[in-house]
Amino acid sequence: MPRWFLSWKVAVVVILAGLAVGALDLAVRGYAVVHDPLNLLVGAEIEDMGEPRRMREFAVGHYAGRPRGDGTFRLTCRSGLVIQRGYVTAGMKESYTVGADDCRRAG
């Protein structure tokens, strides 16, 4: 058996273990995702435990974060309007899709 064969098998096991641990972490600790298909937002935050925390933009129009406690999504529109939508809490998988009416000013 070639020497590289064993190191290849070890690498595959390590990669699979990393994927399994990551999936288990997301399943247990939860996550929150904001989907912005119309590109209306300049930023998104999770407002929980009395302070807003920025969500990471991991693709165009997709923001992700992890809530620490009960809170809401705080969305900043391109128009400057800041709105709060949805409900987030630690340990749950939550998502919110931004619609055209969300960033429209009332009145």
Secondary structure, DSSP 4 states (H G I P E B T S, - for coil): --HHHHHHHHHHHHHHHHHHHHHHHHHHH-EEEEE-TT--EEEEEEEETTEEEEPEEEETTEEEE--SSSEEEEEEETTS-EEEEEEE-TTSEEEEE--TTTTSPP-
